């Protein structure tokens, strides 16, 4: 099973495609993409990850990935990779049921803990924002 829904390499998803696929979760997608853009000054770029992953909105800078967002029918998946130190720090945060379960059940690999979080609720977005803050400190507000 593919992680994303858009599996044709020759056809990057359009805004219309995204609205049709995400449905009610489009607002959650927009909230998260806005959070990332505002706090990390990092625009997303569409990337094709192959038949297993499909098209995803990839947030990275200087070769380091912050997160990848994979649209699905009626929801989306956020991929965040946490290193050992980040896992330790995140283990002290209490997340909602969805993110807490993913966090606890995902094994720690040599290159990190690869979290694939199915987003369907506002609570999921709040938890993902907390994970992103653990992964990378947000930019300082202007004037600080």
Secondary structure, 3 states (H helix, E strand, C coil): CCCCCCCCCCCCCCHHHHHHHHHHHHHHHHHHHHHHHHHHCCCCEEEECCCCCCEEEEEEECCEEEEEEEEECCEEEEEEEECHHHHHHHCCCCCCHHHHHHHHHCCCECCEEEEEEEECCHHHHHHHHHHHHHHCCCCCCCCC
